[in-house]
Amino acid sequence: MSKQIGDVAFAIQSLSKNQLDVNALYTKVMKIEGFDEITLGDAFDHLVQNEMLAKAFMVKNVNLRKLWIQNFMNQHYYWPAC
């Protein structure tokens, strides 16, 4: 019985370590320079809805995060022809 309780505790601990830290994600997204607050907010919302993307975003360096935001903009924003 105590082994089973230990296994359950380990599983819960593993899950909590693997959870997305939304506050840390928000901080990292909003630090990306060269984009307005609305765009960064949209990117943040998208990442929160896609946890695996968010986790990958969190481990990238600043240059790769900036590139991710740029790609996000290109895919999700309509740029009318002038």
Biopython code that builds the backbone (N, CA, C, O; Angstrom):
import numpy as np
from Bio.PDB.StructureBuilder import StructureBuilder

atoms = [
    (1, "MET", "N", (0.823, -1.196, 0.000)),
    (1, "MET", "CA", (0.000, 0.000, 0.000)),
    (1, "MET", "C", (0.866, 1.259, 0.000)),
    (1, "MET", "O", (0.580, 2.207, -0.731)),
    (2, "SER", "N", (1.915, 1.274, 0.810)),
    (2, "SER", "CA", (2.761, 2.470, 0.870)),
    (2, "SER", "C", (3.516, 2.677, -0.441)),
    (2, "SER", "O", (3.783, 3.816, -0.825)),
    (3, "LYS", "N", (3.864, 1.582, -1.135)),
    (3, "LYS", "CA", (4.509, 1.722, -2.440)),
    (3, "LYS", "C", (3.560, 2.386, -3.432)),
    (3, "LYS", "O", (3.981, 3.244, -4.207)),
    (4, "GLN", "N", (2.286, 2.001, -3.416)),
    (4, "GLN", "CA", (1.304, 2.601, -4.312)),
    (4, "GLN", "C", (1.127, 4.093, -4.017)),
    (4, "GLN", "O", (1.011, 4.902, -4.938)),
    (5, "ILE", "N", (1.108, 4.447, -2.754)),
    (5, "ILE", "CA", (0.996, 5.857, -2.379)),
    (5, "ILE", "C", (2.227, 6.619, -2.862)),
    (5, "ILE", "O", (2.117, 7.749, -3.339)),
    (6, "GLY", "N", (3.382, 6.005, -2.739)),
    (6, "GLY", "CA", (4.612, 6.623, -3.232)),
    (6, "GLY", "C", (4.582, 6.810, -4.737)),
    (6, "GLY", "O", (5.033, 7.835, -5.249)),
    (7, "ASP", "N", (4.051, 5.820, -5.449)),
    (7, "ASP", "CA", (3.942, 5.918, -6.910)),
    (7, "ASP", "C", (2.990, 7.044, -7.314)),
    (7, "ASP", "O", (3.268, 7.786, -8.257)),
    (8, "VAL", "N", (1.883, 7.170, -6.611)),
    (8, "VAL", "CA", (0.930, 8.239, -6.897)),
    (8, "VAL", "C", (1.569, 9.593, -6.607)),
    (8, "VAL", "O", (1.420, 10.525, -7.397)),
    (9, "ALA", "N", (2.261, 9.714, -5.511)),
    (9, "ALA", "CA", (2.929, 10.974, -5.161)),
    (9, "ALA", "C", (3.972, 11.339, -6.209)),
    (9, "ALA", "O", (4.093, 12.505, -6.587)),
    (10, "PHE", "N", (4.720, 10.353, -6.678)),
    (10, "PHE", "CA", (5.721, 10.602, -7.715)),
    (10, "PHE", "C", (5.057, 11.067, -9.011)),
    (10, "PHE", "O", (5.554, 11.982, -9.668)),
    (11, "ALA", "N", (3.943, 10.443, -9.379)),
    (11, "ALA", "CA", (3.226, 10.834, -10.601)),
    (11, "ALA", "C", (2.705, 12.262, -10.499)),
    (11, "ALA", "O", (2.803, 13.033, -11.454)),
    (12, "ILE", "N", (2.153, 12.613, -9.345)),
    (12, "ILE", "CA", (1.654, 13.980, -9.143)),
    (12, "ILE", "C", (2.800, 14.970, -9.194)),
    (12, "ILE", "O", (2.669, 16.036, -9.797)),
    (13, "GLN", "N", (3.906, 14.641, -8.580)),
    (13, "GLN", "CA", (5.077, 15.515, -8.577)),
    (13, "GLN", "C", (5.610, 15.699, -9.997)),
    (13, "GLN", "O", (5.985, 16.810, -10.371)),
    (14, "SER", "N", (5.648, 14.648, -10.777)),
    (14, "SER", "CA", (6.102, 14.732, -12.163)),
    (14, "SER", "C", (5.191, 15.622, -12.992)),
    (14, "SER", "O", (5.663, 16.418, -13.804)),
    (15, "LEU", "N", (3.899, 15.490, -12.792)),
    (15, "LEU", "CA", (2.950, 16.326, -13.523)),
    (15, "LEU", "C", (3.115, 17.793, -13.166)),
    (15, "LEU", "O", (3.073, 18.648, -14.050)),
    (16, "SER", "N", (3.299, 18.098, -11.907)),
    (16, "SER", "CA", (3.419, 19.499, -11.504)),
    (16, "SER", "C", (4.714, 20.115, -12.018)),
    (16, "SER", "O", (4.740, 21.310, -12.309)),
    (17, "LYS", "N", (5.776, 19.349, -12.137)),
    (17, "LYS", "CA", (7.036, 19.852, -12.699)),
    (17, "LYS", "C", (6.898, 20.135, -14.185)),
    (17, "LYS", "O", (7.586, 21.000, -14.727)),
    (18, "ASN", "N", (6.013, 19.409, -14.837)),
    (18, "ASN", "CA", (5.866, 19.500, -16.280)),
    (18, "ASN", "C", (4.815, 20.535, -16.697)),
    (18, "ASN", "O", (4.612, 20.758, -17.891)),
    (19, "GLN", "N", (4.152, 21.162, -15.734)),
    (19, "GLN", "CA", (3.112, 22.137, -16.056)),
    (19, "GLN", "C", (3.725, 23.421, -16.588)),
    (19, "GLN", "O", (4.841, 23.798, -16.233)),
    (20, "LEU", "N", (2.973, 24.069, -17.434)),
    (20, "LEU", "CA", (3.382, 25.333, -18.022)),
    (20, "LEU", "C", (3.261, 26.440, -16.986)),
    (20, "LEU", "O", (2.220, 26.581, -16.345)),
    (21, "ASP", "N", (4.318, 27.223, -16.818)),
    (21, "ASP", "CA", (4.295, 28.387, -15.938)),
    (21, "ASP", "C", (3.833, 29.578, -16.777)),
    (21, "ASP", "O", (4.628, 30.205, -17.478)),
    (22, "VAL", "N", (2.541, 29.879, -16.695)),
    (22, "VAL", "CA", (1.935, 30.906, -17.534)),
    (22, "VAL", "C", (2.532, 32.277, -17.238)),
    (22, "VAL", "O", (2.710, 33.081, -18.153)),
    (23, "ASN", "N", (2.839, 32.551, -15.991)),
    (23, "ASN", "CA", (3.435, 33.845, -15.651)),
    (23, "ASN", "C", (4.810, 34.015, -16.277)),
    (23, "ASN", "O", (5.136, 35.086, -16.789)),
    (24, "ALA", "N", (5.613, 32.966, -16.237)),
    (24, "ALA", "CA", (6.947, 33.025, -16.853)),
    (24, "ALA", "C", (6.824, 33.163, -18.365)),
    (24, "ALA", "O", (7.589, 33.899, -18.989)),
    (25, "LEU", "N", (5.861, 32.455, -18.955)),
    (25, "LEU", "CA", (5.631, 32.561, -20.393)),
    (25, "LEU", "C", (5.255, 33.990, -20.763)),
    (25, "LEU", "O", (5.791, 34.542, -21.724)),
    (26, "TYR", "N", (4.347, 34.588, -20.015)),
    (26, "TYR", "CA", (3.918, 35.964, -20.282)),
    (26, "TYR", "C", (5.113, 36.918, -20.236)),
    (26, "TYR", "O", (5.269, 37.776, -21.104)),
    (27, "THR", "N", (5.940, 36.759, -19.226)),
    (27, "THR", "CA", (7.115, 37.625, -19.083)),
    (27, "THR", "C", (8.038, 37.490, -20.287)),
    (27, "THR", "O", (8.511, 38.493, -20.822)),
    (28, "LYS", "N", (8.294, 36.262, -20.714)),
    (28, "LYS", "CA", (9.201, 36.056, -21.849)),
    (28, "LYS", "C", (8.615, 36.591, -23.148)),
    (28, "LYS", "O", (9.330, 37.192, -23.950)),
    (29, "VAL", "N", (7.329, 36.380, -23.360)),
    (29, "VAL", "CA", (6.707, 36.870, -24.589)),
    (29, "VAL", "C", (6.746, 38.391, -24.624)),
    (29, "VAL", "O", (7.112, 38.980, -25.641)),
    (30, "MET", "N", (6.375, 39.021, -23.533)),
    (30, "MET", "CA", (6.262, 40.482, -23.508)),
    (30, "MET", "C", (7.625, 41.178, -23.558)),
    (30, "MET", "O", (7.685, 42.381, -23.811)),
    (31, "LYS", "N", (8.710, 40.453, -23.324)),
    (31, "LYS", "CA", (10.057, 41.026, -23.411)),
    (31, "LYS", "C", (10.586, 41.092, -24.840)),
    (31, "LYS", "O", (11.602, 41.741, -25.091)),
    (32, "ILE", "N", (9.915, 40.434, -25.775)),
    (32, "ILE", "CA", (10.390, 40.415, -27.156)),
    (32, "ILE", "C", (10.268, 41.819, -27.739)),
    (32, "ILE", "O", (9.183, 42.400, -27.762)),
    (33, "GLU", "N", (11.377, 42.348, -28.202)),
    (33, "GLU", "CA", (11.404, 43.707, -28.743)),
    (33, "GLU", "C", (11.021, 43.724, -30.220)),
    (33, "GLU", "O", (11.233, 42.756, -30.950)),
    (34, "GLY", "N", (10.446, 44.861, -30.639)),
    (34, "GLY", "CA", (10.118, 45.053, -32.043)),
    (34, "GLY", "C", (8.677, 44.754, -32.399)),
    (34, "GLY", "O", (8.302, 44.825, -33.570)),
    (35, "PHE", "N", (7.860, 44.419, -31.406)),
    (35, "PHE", "CA", (6.456, 44.105, -31.652)),
    (35, "PHE", "C", (5.590, 44.900, -30.693)),
    (35, "PHE", "O", (5.999, 45.196, -29.570)),
    (36, "ASP", "N", (4.385, 45.243, -31.145)),
    (36, "ASP", "CA", (3.493, 45.997, -30.263)),
    (36, "ASP", "C", (2.844, 45.055, -29.243)),
    (36, "ASP", "O", (2.863, 43.833, -29.393)),
    (37, "GLU", "N", (2.285, 45.653, -28.227)),
    (37, "GLU", "CA", (1.701, 44.904, -27.116)),
    (37, "GLU", "C", (0.549, 44.003, -27.563)),
    (37, "GLU", "O", (0.395, 42.894, -27.050)),
    (38, "ILE", "N", (-0.252, 44.469, -28.506)),
    (38, "ILE", "CA", (-1.385, 43.674, -29.004)),
    (38, "ILE", "C", (-0.894, 42.394, -29.674)),
    (38, "ILE", "O", (-1.422, 41.312, -29.416)),
    (39, "THR", "N", (0.108, 42.519, -30.528)),
    (39, "THR", "CA", (0.672, 41.350, -31.212)),
    (39, "THR", "C", (1.245, 40.366, -30.207)),
    (39, "THR", "O", (0.998, 39.164, -30.301)),
    (40, "LEU", "N", (2.006, 40.870, -29.247)),
    (40, "LEU", "CA", (2.588, 39.990, -28.234)),
    (40, "LEU", "C", (1.499, 39.330, -27.395)),
    (40, "LEU", "O", (1.616, 38.159, -27.034)),
    (41, "GLY", "N", (0.452, 40.068, -27.090)),
    (41, "GLY", "CA", (-0.667, 39.485, -26.345)),
    (41, "GLY", "C", (-1.347, 38.380, -27.123)),
    (41, "GLY", "O", (-1.706, 37.348, -26.556)),
    (42, "ASP", "N", (-1.528, 38.587, -28.418)),
    (42, "ASP", "CA", (-2.117, 37.543, -29.263)),
    (42, "ASP", "C", (-1.226, 36.304, -29.312)),
    (42, "ASP", "O", (-1.712, 35.176, -29.241)),
    (43, "ALA", "N", (0.071, 36.524, -29.435)),
    (43, "ALA", "CA", (1.020, 35.397, -29.456)),
    (43, "ALA", "C", (0.973, 34.647, -28.130)),
    (43, "ALA", "O", (0.989, 33.416, -28.108)),
    (44, "PHE", "N", (0.915, 35.378, -27.038)),
    (44, "PHE", "CA", (0.819, 34.755, -25.710)),
    (44, "PHE", "C", (-0.446, 33.899, -25.608)),
    (44, "PHE", "O", (-0.391, 32.750, -25.171)),
    (45, "ASP", "N", (-1.584, 34.465, -26.014)),
    (45, "ASP", "CA", (-2.840, 33.709, -25.961)),
    (45, "ASP", "C", (-2.750, 32.430, -26.781)),
    (45, "ASP", "O", (-3.216, 31.374, -26.353)),
    (46, "HIS", "N", (-2.149, 32.531, -27.959)),
    (46, "HIS", "CA", (-1.979, 31.354, -28.822)),
    (46, "HIS", "C", (-1.109, 30.305, -28.131)),
    (46, "HIS", "O", (-1.427, 29.117, -28.160)),
    (47, "LEU", "N", (-0.026, 30.738, -27.518)),
    (47, "LEU", "CA", (0.868, 29.796, -26.839)),
    (47, "LEU", "C", (0.180, 29.128, -25.650)),
    (47, "LEU", "O", (0.360, 27.931, -25.427)),
    (48, "VAL", "N", (-0.597, 29.880, -24.894)),
    (48, "VAL", "CA", (-1.301, 29.304, -23.749)),
    (48, "VAL", "C", (-2.269, 28.215, -24.213)),
    (48, "VAL", "O", (-2.439, 27.202, -23.534)),
    (49, "GLN", "N", (-2.897, 28.421, -25.360)),
    (49, "GLN", "CA", (-3.826, 27.435, -25.899)),
    (49, "GLN", "C", (-3.110, 26.220, -26.491)),
    (49, "GLN", "O", (-3.726, 25.176, -26.704)),
    (50, "ASN", "N", (-1.815, 26.358, -26.756)),
    (50, "ASN", "CA", (-1.018, 25.283, -27.364)),
    (50, "ASN", "C", (0.194, 25.016, -26.480)),
    (50, "ASN", "O", (1.294, 25.505, -26.738)),
    (51, "GLU", "N", (-0.030, 24.242, -25.449)),
    (51, "GLU", "CA", (0.979, 24.059, -24.405)),
    (51, "GLU", "C", (2.320, 23.543, -24.926)),
    (51, "GLU", "O", (3.369, 23.978, -24.451)),
    (52, "MET", "N", (2.306, 22.636, -25.880)),
    (52, "MET", "CA", (3.570, 22.108, -26.401)),
    (52, "MET", "C", (4.367, 23.205, -27.104)),
    (52, "MET", "O", (5.587, 23.277, -26.953)),
    (53, "LEU", "N", (3.689, 24.055, -27.867)),
    (53, "LEU", "CA", (4.361, 25.193, -28.499)),
    (53, "LEU", "C", (4.924, 26.121, -27.438)),
    (53, "LEU", "O", (6.039, 26.627, -27.572)),
    (54, "ALA", "N", (4.150, 26.344, -26.383)),
    (54, "ALA", "CA", (4.592, 27.229, -25.306)),
    (54, "ALA", "C", (5.842, 26.696, -24.629)),
    (54, "ALA", "O", (6.768, 27.454, -24.339)),
    (55, "LYS", "N", (5.872, 25.411, -24.379)),
    (55, "LYS", "CA", (7.054, 24.816, -23.737)),
    (55, "LYS", "C", (8.277, 24.946, -24.630)),
    (55, "LYS", "O", (9.375, 25.226, -24.148)),
    (56, "ALA", "N", (8.094, 24.745, -25.922)),
    (56, "ALA", "CA", (9.212, 24.905, -26.861)),
    (56, "ALA", "C", (9.661, 26.363, -26.900)),
    (56, "ALA", "O", (10.860, 26.639, -26.923)),
    (57, "PHE", "N", (8.711, 27.298, -26.908)),
    (57, "PHE", "CA", (9.025, 28.725, -26.906)),
    (57, "PHE", "C", (9.867, 29.089, -25.689)),
    (57, "PHE", "O", (10.817, 29.864, -25.799)),
    (58, "MET", "N", (9.528, 28.540, -24.545)),
    (58, "MET", "CA", (10.209, 28.870, -23.292)),
    (58, "MET", "C", (11.685, 28.485, -23.303)),
    (58, "MET", "O", (12.495, 29.150, -22.656)),
    (59, "VAL", "N", (12.046, 27.444, -24.010)),
    (59, "VAL", "CA", (13.439, 26.995, -23.970)),
    (59, "VAL", "C", (14.291, 27.612, -25.080)),
    (59, "VAL", "O", (15.511, 27.446, -25.093)),
    (60, "LYS", "N", (13.655, 28.318, -26.005)),
    (60, "LYS", "CA", (14.400, 28.937, -27.105)),
    (60, "LYS", "C", (15.141, 30.174, -26.618)),
    (60, "LYS", "O", (14.763, 30.790, -25.621)),
    (61, "ASN", "N", (16.206, 30.528, -27.339)),
    (61, "ASN", "CA", (16.912, 31.765, -27.008)),
    (61, "ASN", "C", (16.135, 32.957, -27.554)),
    (61, "ASN", "O", (15.155, 32.785, -28.278)),
    (62, "VAL", "N", (16.571, 34.158, -27.207)),
    (62, "VAL", "CA", (15.847, 35.380, -27.571)),
    (62, "VAL", "C", (15.661, 35.506, -29.082)),
    (62, "VAL", "O", (14.579, 35.872, -29.539)),
    (63, "ASN", "N", (16.691, 35.212, -29.853)),
    (63, "ASN", "CA", (16.581, 35.332, -31.313)),
    (63, "ASN", "C", (15.546, 34.377, -31.884)),
    (63, "ASN", "O", (14.782, 34.754, -32.772)),
    (64, "LEU", "N", (15.512, 33.157, -31.391)),
    (64, "LEU", "CA", (14.532, 32.182, -31.888)),
    (64, "LEU", "C", (13.120, 32.535, -31.443)),
    (64, "LEU", "O", (12.161, 32.287, -32.174)),
    (65, "ARG", "N", (12.981, 33.114, -30.247)),
    (65, "ARG", "CA", (11.660, 33.568, -29.804)),
    (65, "ARG", "C", (11.154, 34.694, -30.705)),
    (65, "ARG", "O", (9.984, 34.724, -31.086)),
    (66, "LYS", "N", (12.051, 35.611, -31.034)),
    (66, "LYS", "CA", (11.668, 36.730, -31.903)),
    (66, "LYS", "C", (11.240, 36.206, -33.274)),
    (66, "LYS", "O", (10.252, 36.675, -33.837)),
    (67, "LEU", "N", (11.972, 35.248, -33.804)),
    (67, "LEU", "CA", (11.621, 34.631, -35.080)),
    (67, "LEU", "C", (10.264, 33.925, -34.983)),
    (67, "LEU", "O", (9.467, 33.979, -35.920)),
    (68, "TRP", "N", (10.006, 33.271, -33.861)),
    (68, "TRP", "CA", (8.727, 32.599, -33.674)),
    (68, "TRP", "C", (7.588, 33.613, -33.726)),
    (68, "TRP", "O", (6.568, 33.372, -34.371)),
    (69, "ILE", "N", (7.763, 34.752, -33.045)),
    (69, "ILE", "CA", (6.732, 35.797, -33.044)),
    (69, "ILE", "C", (6.523, 36.315, -34.470)),
    (69, "ILE", "O", (5.386, 36.517, -34.897)),
    (70, "GLN", "N", (7.608, 36.528, -35.198)),
    (70, "GLN", "CA", (7.489, 37.016, -36.580)),
    (70, "GLN", "C", (6.722, 36.013, -37.445)),
    (70, "GLN", "O", (5.845, 36.398, -38.217)),
    (71, "ASN", "N", (7.051, 34.746, -37.314)),
    (71, "ASN", "CA", (6.338, 33.704, -38.059)),
    (71, "ASN", "C", (4.869, 33.641, -37.656)),
    (71, "ASN", "O", (3.997, 33.447, -38.503)),
    (72, "PHE", "N", (4.598, 33.804, -36.374)),
    (72, "PHE", "CA", (3.222, 33.833, -35.884)),
    (72, "PHE", "C", (2.455, 34.971, -36.547)),
    (72, "PHE", "O", (1.329, 34.782, -37.005)),
    (73, "MET", "N", (3.062, 36.148, -36.597)),
    (73, "MET", "CA", (2.427, 37.296, -37.235)),
    (73, "MET", "C", (2.141, 37.015, -38.704)),
    (73, "MET", "O", (1.051, 37.308, -39.194)),
    (74, "ASN", "N", (3.111, 36.453, -39.401)),
    (74, "ASN", "CA", (2.936, 36.171, -40.826)),
    (74, "ASN", "C", (1.805, 35.180, -41.083)),
    (74, "ASN", "O", (1.140, 35.258, -42.116)),
    (75, "GLN", "N", (1.583, 34.266, -40.172)),
    (75, "GLN", "CA", (0.547, 33.251, -40.339)),
    (75, "GLN", "C", (-0.832, 33.712, -39.889)),
    (75, "GLN", "O", (-1.842, 33.219, -40.391)),
    (76, "HIS", "N", (-0.890, 34.660, -38.941)),
    (76, "HIS", "CA", (-2.167, 34.993, -38.316)),
    (76, "HIS", "C", (-2.678, 36.403, -38.582)),
    (76, "HIS", "O", (-3.786, 36.747, -38.170)),
    (77, "TYR", "N", (-1.902, 37.202, -39.250)),
    (77, "TYR", "CA", (-2.329, 38.569, -39.527)),
    (77, "TYR", "C", (-2.471, 38.751, -41.033)),
    (77, "TYR", "O", (-1.674, 38.233, -41.815)),
    (78, "TYR", "N", (-3.489, 39.488, -41.418)),
    (78, "TYR", "CA", (-3.726, 39.771, -42.821)),
    (78, "TYR", "C", (-3.080, 41.107, -43.158)),
    (78, "TYR", "O", (-3.349, 42.114, -42.504)),
    (79, "TRP", "N", (-2.243, 41.117, -44.161)),
    (79, "TRP", "CA", (-1.572, 42.345, -44.595)),
    (79, "TRP", "C", (-2.122, 42.730, -45.975)),
    (79, "TRP", "O", (-1.687, 42.183, -46.988)),
    (80, "PRO", "N", (-3.068, 43.660, -46.015)),
    (80, "PRO", "CA", (-3.652, 44.026, -47.329)),
    (80, "PRO", "C", (-2.621, 44.682, -48.240)),
    (80, "PRO", "O", (-1.707, 45.370, -47.785)),
    (81, "ALA", "N", (-2.793, 44.450, -49.526)),
    (81, "ALA", "CA", (-1.892, 45.061, -50.511)),
    (81, "ALA", "C", (-2.132, 46.556, -50.535)),
    (81, "ALA", "O", (-3.268, 47.008, -50.390)),
    (82, "CYS", "N", (-1.082, 47.317, -50.714)),
    (82, "CYS", "CA", (-1.194, 48.776, -50.725)),
    (82, "CYS", "C", (-1.585, 49.277, -52.090)),
    (82, "CYS", "O", (-1.726, 50.483, -52.288)),
]
sb = StructureBuilder()
sb.init_structure("model")
sb.init_model(0)
sb.init_chain("A")
sb.init_seg("    ")
for serial, (resi, resn, name, xyz) in enumerate(atoms, 1):
    if name == "N":
        sb.init_residue(resn, " ", resi, " ")
    sb.init_atom(name, np.array(xyz, "f"), 0.0, 1.0, " ", f" {name:<3s}", serial, name[0])
structure = sb.get_structure()
